[in-house]
């Protein structure tokens, strides 16, 4: 059995049934999207597959707020399964740098493999699936759907972004609508165009319904 299959088997139970949209199905969508992008963009497939499987292994949203824990946990798992030092280093780099860290925070991602997995993760955050995941996460965290008086904040640090209180609708403006222009690869950018358009259409309709005026529409 390959190391990819061993790690897939090990972590599956950790993510099954998770209710915020960061579940096993999300992991596998990122895994499959990553492989699809790699088929046209290149890069080391094993590194990409392992990084896709481990990219959420200890996310700050679920580990008590530890912002830089994921790479360490990924390294421990890979070491236990006998991965080479070079493979561990490359996967840890991706896991440590994959996350969106705030609208005004520059993300580092210098490897092709990392750019591919980051694109796959960001593609799963937008479009129809992204809309569903946004409200699943917001509901799980007792976050309001929308609060018109709530300010849209372009966070200037990871800490500010990670600790912010917001609404699900504001999250589109604070992160999701920004992702189209932060995709890395030609394939990712092409896939992102349609998914971005789906979100903008949804938000247009949402605001129309939210602001529905019985007098104007009588």
C-alpha positions in Angstrom: 0.0 0.0 0.0 1.4 3.4 -0.9 2.0 6.2 1.6 -0.9 8.1 0.0 -3.3 5.3 0.7 -2.0 4.7 4.2 -2.5 8.3 5.2 -5.9 8.5 3.5 -7.0 5.5 5.6 -5.5 7.0 8.8 -7.2 10.4 8.6 -10.6 9.5 7.1 -12.3 8.8 10.4 -11.0 12.2 11.8 -13.0 14.1 9.2 -16.1 12.0 8.5 -19.3 13.6 9.7 -17.6 16.9 10.4 -20.3 19.6 10.3 -18.6 22.8 9.3 -17.8 22.0 5.6 -14.3 20.9 6.4 -15.2 17.3 6.3 -13.9 14.2 4.5 -15.8 15.1 1.3 -14.0 18.5 1.3 -10.7 16.7 1.7 -11.5 14.4 -1.3 -12.7 17.3 -3.5 -9.5 19.1 -2.9 -7.6 15.9 -3.5 -9.4 15.3 -6.8 -9.2 18.9 -7.9 -5.5 18.9 -7.2 -4.9 15.8 -9.3 -6.9 17.4 -12.1 -4.9 20.6 -12.0 -1.7 18.6 -11.8 -2.6 16.7 -15.0 -2.2 20.0 -17.0 0.2 22.0 -14.9 2.7 19.4 -13.8 4.4 19.1 -10.5 5.2 16.1 -8.3 2.0 14.1 -7.9 2.9 12.4 -4.6 3.7 15.7 -2.9 0.4 17.1 -4.2 -1.7 14.2 -3.1 -0.2 14.1 0.4 -0.5 17.9 0.9 -4.2 17.8 -0.3 -4.9 15.0 2.2 -3.2 16.8 5.1 -4.0 20.5 4.3 -6.6 20.7 7.1 -5.1 18.3 9.5 -4.8 20.8 12.4 -6.6 23.9 11.2 -6.6 26.9 13.6 -10.4 27.0 13.5 -10.6 23.6 15.1 -7.5 23.2 17.2 -8.1 25.9 19.8 -6.7 28.8 17.8 -3.1 27.5 17.2 -2.2 29.3 14.0 0.8 27.3 13.0 0.1 23.7 14.1 -0.9 22.1 10.8 2.6 21.7 9.4 3.9 20.2 12.6 1.1 17.6 12.8 1.5 16.8 9.0 5.2 16.2 9.6 4.6 13.8 12.5 2.2 11.8 10.4 4.5 11.6 7.4 7.5 10.7 9.5 5.5 7.9 11.1 4.8 6.5 7.7 8.4 6.6 6.6 8.3 9.5 4.2 11.7 11.0 3.1 13.0 14.2 4.6 12.6 16.0 1.3 9.0 14.9 1.0 8.2 15.8 4.5 9.8 19.3 4.1 7.8 19.9 0.9 4.5 18.8 2.2 4.9 20.7 5.5 5.7 23.9 3.6 2.4 23.6 1.7 0.4 22.9 4.8 2.0 25.8 6.7 1.3 28.3 3.9 -1.9 27.2 2.2 -4.4 29.2 4.3 -5.9 32.6 3.4 -4.6 34.8 6.2 -6.6 38.1 5.7 -7.5 40.4 2.8 -4.4 42.6 3.3 -2.0 39.8 4.1 0.3 38.5 1.4 0.4 34.7 1.2 3.6 32.9 0.5 3.5 29.9 -1.8 6.6 29.3 -3.8 6.3 25.7 -5.0 4.3 24.6 -8.0 2.9 21.8 -5.9 1.8 24.2 -3.3 0.2 26.5 -5.8 -1.8 23.6 -7.2 -3.2 22.4 -3.8 -3.9 26.0 -2.7 -5.9 26.6 -5.9 -7.9 23.4 -5.3 -8.6 24.4 -1.7 -9.7 27.9 -2.8 -11.8 26.5 -5.6 -13.7 24.5 -3.1 -14.3 27.6 -1.0 -16.2 29.4 -3.9 -19.0 28.5 -6.3 -22.1 26.5 -5.3 -20.1 24.3 -2.9 -18.5 27.3 -1.4 -21.8 29.0 -0.7 -23.1 25.8 1.0 -19.9 25.5 3.1 -20.1 29.2 4.2 -23.5 28.8 5.7 -22.7 25.4 7.2 -19.7 26.9 9.0 -21.5 30.0 10.0 -24.4 28.0 11.5 -22.0 25.7 13.3 -20.3 28.7 14.9 -23.5 30.6 15.8 -22.6 33.2 13.3 -25.5 35.4 11.9 -26.4 34.9 8.2 -26.3 38.7 7.8 -26.2 41.8 9.9 -26.6 44.9 7.8 -24.9 47.1 10.4 -21.9 44.9 10.5 -18.7 46.4 9.0 -16.9 44.6 6.2 -13.2 44.4 7.4 -10.2 43.9 5.2 -8.0 42.3 7.9 -4.3 43.2 8.0 -3.0 40.3 10.0 -3.7 36.6 10.3 -4.5 37.1 14.0 -7.1 39.7 13.2 -8.7 37.6 10.5 -8.7 34.4 12.6 -10.3 36.1 15.6 -12.8 38.3 13.8 -16.5 38.2 14.5 -18.5 38.5 11.3 -21.6 37.3 9.4 -21.7 34.7 6.7 -22.6 37.3 4.1 -19.7 39.6 5.1 -17.4 36.6 4.8 -18.0 36.6 1.0 -16.6 40.2 0.9 -13.8 39.7 3.4 -12.5 36.5 1.7 -14.4 34.5 -0.9 -14.8 37.2 -3.6 -11.1 37.9 -3.3 -10.0 34.4 -4.1 -10.6 34.5 -7.9 -7.7 37.0 -8.2 -5.5 35.0 -5.9 -5.5 31.7 -7.9 -2.1 30.7 -9.1 -2.4 28.4 -12.1 -3.9 28.8 -15.5 -6.2 25.8 -14.9 -7.2 27.1 -11.5 -8.0 30.5 -12.9 -10.2 29.0 -15.6 -12.1 26.9 -13.1 -12.5 29.9 -10.8 -14.2 32.2 -13.3 -17.5 30.3 -13.3 -17.4 29.7 -9.5 -16.9 33.3 -8.8 -19.8 34.3 -11.1 -22.1 31.9 -9.2 -21.3 33.7 -6.0 -21.8 37.2 -7.4 -25.2 36.1 -8.8 -26.2 34.6 -5.5 -25.2 37.8 -3.6 -27.2 40.0 -6.0 -30.3 37.9 -5.4 -29.7 37.7 -1.7 -29.6 41.4 -1.3 -32.7 41.9 -3.5 -34.7 39.5 -1.3 -33.3 40.9 1.9 -34.2 44.5 0.9 -37.6 43.5 -0.5 -40.1 46.3 -0.1 -43.8 45.4 0.0 -44.8 48.9 -1.1 -42.4 49.0 -4.1 -43.4 45.5 -5.2 -47.2 45.7 -4.6 
